[in-house]
Amino acid sequence: MRQITGNKLLVRALKEEGVDTLFGYPGACTIDISDELYKQDEIRVILPRHEQALVHEADAYARTTGKVGVCLVTSGPGATNLITALATAYADSIPLIAITGQVSSELLGKDVFQEADITGSAEPFVKYSYLVRDAREIPRIFKEAFHIASTGRRGPVLIDVPLDVQQKQIDYVPVNEVSIRGYKPTVKGNNLQIRKVVDVLSHAHKPLICVGGGTILGNGEQVVREFANKFHIPVVSTMMGIGVMPNDDDLYMGMLGTNGKPHANYAVHECDVLVLVGARVADRAVVKPYKLERRNTTIVHIDVDPAEIGKNLGTTVPLVGDVHVIFENLLQYEIPGDYTAWNEELAEKKAAYVDRRHFNPDFVNPCRFVQTLSSKMNDDAIYVADVGQNQLWSADNYVMK
């Protein structure tokens, strides 16, 4: 059996997972891995100017391609610089693999130069973390890490690799299957609960669908759009759910919440059935959820993560599963409800909305700028907005087609 070093095995594991791009910043505890990466040409290595930027870049790569983002940093401060970006990816359910170098195994816990307990430090912001103790475990660990990051509620996974593990010579034994005891994400959705959703919508007079970021991450845009149009159910979105519905769709009421459209918020507070799809119902989306509960609004919550259901808003019909699979199932049913009057009511509210902002023609107005920019961008364009007022200008004015 052919012998191979841990760092070569690590690069091989990345190739077997189909990684074509890696964001990496070399350091003393990852220099052997970096050397192996630069000897090959299947994985493109992008060098940033700071480790935190590197993880944000991997995050953006995952959001725009639908693949798992991968990054590599050294030990100590290199590793701890990941934490803010890992928290972002964790909050937004972005699939990432963060590989960190670590001091040699015999030095762990001795406070040596550039040692940091990164698995402990990052624990609140990752789905799972590994400290590789044996180089022979690298194929299994990487296979599991990619599976965990990209299934269920997606998110970041951290793999900490000590220097001696990277340099160890071992016999290569491939791993082709993943079997993780206790990790079995629900995908299909319970048939009884799906029928309950159909029954609730059949008896509704003012149903409303609220789409969140999980709809996009779950590849559910098309099926949710088909469902809304088939049964004429209006839709609002959270900021993370922008893009599920085109702006010019008559059923789309816009973004809800503190910075949302008045008619979207009106729809939320007047509906009798609210179907939440991949949305966590954060404070900026529904500021006072108890008002919906007091009005006895029927809440249907669809999410791949059971921990999200009922966390911020009491749920009448919980439904755990993959949004794409669940809505493909829902499309097979017939829902006899007639929502004509409800749609007409919302259409009047939407038409009555008047943008009362006044723009000084002597200056560039950011809202008009975003509107104009969106009309000039093609389907392959990537629009990025930082956090702050510019994000709100973008959310309110960018026209999704």
Residue pairs with C-beta under 8 A, 6 or more apart in sequence:
1 171
1 172
1 173
2 171
2 172
3 169
3 170
3 171
3 172
4 12
4 169
4 170
4 171
4 172
5 32
5 135
5 166
5 167
5 168
5 169
5 170
6 132
6 135
6 138
6 161
6 165
6 166
6 167
6 168
6 170
7 32
7 33
7 35
7 36
7 166
7 167
8 36
9 135
9 138
9 139
9 170
9 172
10 33
10 36
10 99
10 138
10 142
10 161
10 166
11 33
11 36
11 37
11 40
11 43
12 172
13 138
13 139
13 142
13 143
14 22
14 43
14 70
14 142
15 40
15 42
15 43
16 139
16 142
16 143
16 174
17 68
17 142
17 143
17 146
18 67
19 43
19 68
19 70
20 42
20 43
20 44
20 67
21 43
21 44
21 46
21 61
21 70
22 37
22 43
22 44
22 45
22 46
22 70
22 71
22 72
23 45
23 46
23 48
23 54
23 55
23 57
23 58
23 61
23 69
23 70
23 71
23 72
24 30
24 34
24 37
24 45
24 46
24 47
24 54
24 71
24 72
24 73
25 47
25 48
25 50
25 51
25 54
25 72
25 73
25 74
25 78
26 34
26 74
27 73
27 74
27 75
27 78
27 101
27 114
28 74
28 75
28 101
28 114
29 74
29 75
29 76
29 78
29 101
29 102
29 103
29 114
29 162
29 163
30 72
30 73
30 74
30 75
30 78
30 99
30 100
30 101
32 163
32 166
32 167
33 72
33 99
33 101
33 161
33 166
34 45
34 72
37 43
37 45
37 72
38 45
46 57
48 54
48 57
50 81
51 73
51 77
51 78
51 79
51 81
51 82
52 81
52 82
52 84
52 85
54 71
54 73
54 82
54 85
55 71
55 82
55 85
55 86
55 89
55 96
55 98
56 85
56 88
57 69
57 71
58 69
58 70
58 71
58 96
58 98
59 69
59 85
59 88
59 89
59 92
59 94
59 96
60 69
60 384
61 67
61 69
62 68
62 69
62 89
62 94
62 95
62 96
63 94
64 382
66 219
67 95
68 95
68 96
68 97
68 146
68 149
68 150
69 89
69 94
69 95
69 96
69 97
70 96
70 97
70 99
71 82
71 96
71 97
71 98
71 99
72 99
72 100
72 101
73 79
73 81
73 82
73 98
73 99
73 100
73 101
74 100
74 101
74 114
75 100
75 101
75 102
75 103
75 114
75 115
75 116
75 118
76 113
76 114
76 115
76 116
77 114
77 116
78 100
78 101
78 114
79 100
79 101
79 102
79 116
79 118
79 121
79 160
80 116
80 118
80 121
82 98
82 100
82 118
82 122
82 158
83 121
83 122
83 125
86 96
86 98
86 122
86 125
86 126
86 156
86 158
87 124
87 125
88 94
89 96
89 125
89 155
89 156
90 124
90 125
90 126
90 127
90 155
90 156
92 213
92 240
93 153
93 154
93 155
93 213
93 214
93 217
93 305
94 154
94 155
94 156
94 217
95 149
95 150
95 154
95 155
95 156
96 149
96 155
96 156
96 157
97 142
97 145
97 146
97 149
97 156
97 157
97 159
98 122
98 126
98 156
98 157
98 158
98 159
99 158
99 159
99 161
100 118
100 158
100 159
100 160
100 161
101 161
101 162
101 163
101 166
102 108
102 115
102 118
102 131
102 160
102 161
102 162
102 163
103 112
103 113
103 114
103 115
103 162
103 163
104 162
104 163
104 164
105 133
105 162
105 164
105 165
106 164
107 115
108 115
108 162
118 158
118 160
119 129
119 130
119 131
119 158
119 160
122 129
122 158
123 129
125 156
126 155
126 156
126 157
126 158
127 148
127 149
127 153
127 155
127 156
127 157
128 145
128 148
128 157
128 158
129 157
129 158
129 159
129 160
130 141
130 145
130 157
130 158
130 159
130 160
131 160
131 162
132 138
132 141
132 159
132 160
132 161
132 162
132 165
133 162
133 165
134 165
135 165
135 166
135 168
135 170
136 170
136 171
136 173
138 161
138 165
139 172
139 173
139 174
139 175
140 175
141 159
142 159
143 175
143 176
143 177
143 178
144 178
144 180
145 157
145 159
146 157
147 178
147 180
148 157
148 180
148 183
149 155
149 156
149 157
151 185
152 183
152 185
152 186
152 304
152 305
153 185
153 214
153 303
153 304
153 305
153 308
154 217
185 304
186 304
186 306
186 320
186 321
186 322
187 304
187 321
187 322
187 325
188 321
188 322
188 325
188 326
188 329
189 302
189 319
189 320
189 321
189 322
189 325
189 326
189 329
190 319
190 320
190 321
191 329
193 317
193 318
193 319
194 319
194 326
194 329
194 330
195 333
196 317
197 275
197 300
197 302
197 317
197 319
197 330
198 330
198 333
198 335
200 273
200 298
200 300
200 316
200 317
201 207
201 231
201 233
201 273
201 275
201 335
201 337
202 335
202 336
202 337
203 337
204 272
204 273
204 298
204 337
204 339
205 272
205 337
205 339
205 341
205 342
206 270
206 271
206 272
206 273
206 339
206 342
207 233
207 234
207 271
207 272
207 273
207 274
207 275
207 337
207 339
207 342
208 233
208 234
208 235
208 236
208 267
208 268
208 271
208 273
208 274
208 275
209 224
209 227
209 228
209 233
209 234
209 235
209 236
209 275
209 277
210 235
210 236
210 237
210 238
210 241
210 256
210 268
210 274
210 275
210 276
210 277
210 279
210 285
211 224
211 235
211 236
211 237
211 238
211 241
211 244
211 245
211 277
211 278
211 279
212 237
212 238
212 240
212 241
212 276
212 277
212 278
212 279
212 280
212 285
213 238
213 240
213 241
213 278
213 279
214 220
214 240
214 277
214 278
214 279
214 303
214 304
214 305
214 323
215 221
215 224
215 241
215 244
215 277
215 278
215 279
215 323
216 240
216 241
216 243
216 244
216 278
217 278
218 278
218 304
218 322
218 323
218 324
219 323
219 324
220 244
220 277
220 278
220 322
220 323
220 324
220 327
221 243
221 244
223 323
223 324
223 327
223 328
223 331
224 235
224 244
224 277
224 323
224 327
225 244
225 245
225 249
226 327
226 331
227 233
227 327
227 330
227 331
228 234
228 235
228 245
228 251
229 249
229 251
230 331
231 335
231 337
231 339
232 251
232 339
232 340
232 343
233 251
233 275
233 339
234 251
234 252
234 253
234 267
234 339
234 342
234 343
234 346
235 244
235 245
235 249
235 251
235 252
235 253
236 252
236 253
236 254
236 255
236 256
236 260
236 264
236 267
236 268
237 243
237 244
237 245
237 252
237 254
237 255
237 256
238 255
238 256
238 257
238 279
238 282
238 285
239 255
239 257
239 259
239 284
239 285
239 391
239 395
240 279
241 255
241 277
241 278
241 279
242 255
242 395
242 398
242 400
243 400
245 251
245 252
245 400
246 252
246 400
246 401
247 254
247 399
247 400
247 401
248 401
250 343
250 347
251 343
253 261
253 263
253 264
253 267
253 346
253 350
254 260
254 261
254 263
254 264
255 261
255 264
255 395
255 396
256 264
256 265
256 267
256 268
256 285
256 286
257 264
257 265
257 284
257 285
257 286
257 287
258 284
258 287
259 284
259 392
259 395
259 396
260 285
261 353
262 349
262 353
263 346
263 349
263 350
263 352
263 353
266 346
266 349
267 346
267 349
268 274
268 286
268 292
269 291
269 292
269 295
270 345
271 297
272 297
272 298
273 297
273 298
273 300
274 292
274 297
274 298
274 299
274 300
275 300
275 302
276 299
276 300
276 301
276 302
276 303
276 313
277 302
277 303
277 323
278 302
278 303
278 304
278 323
279 285
279 303
280 308
280 311
280 312
281 289
281 311
281 312
281 313
282 312
283 312
286 292
286 312
286 313
289 312
289 313
289 314
292 299
292 313
293 313
293 314
298 316
298 317
299 313
299 314
299 315
299 316
299 317
300 315
300 316
300 317
300 319
301 308
301 309
301 310
301 313
301 315
301 317
301 318
301 319
302 319
302 321
302 323
302 326
303 309
303 319
303 320
304 320
304 321
304 322
304 323
305 320
306 318
306 320
309 315
309 318
309 319
309 320
310 318
319 326
357 367
359 365
359 367
359 368
366 390
366 393
367 393
367 396
367 397
368 397
370 393
370 394
370 397
370 398
371 397
371 398
371 399
373 383
373 398
374 383
374 397
374 398
374 399
374 400
375 399
377 383
379 401
383 394
383 398
385 391
385 393
385 394
385 395
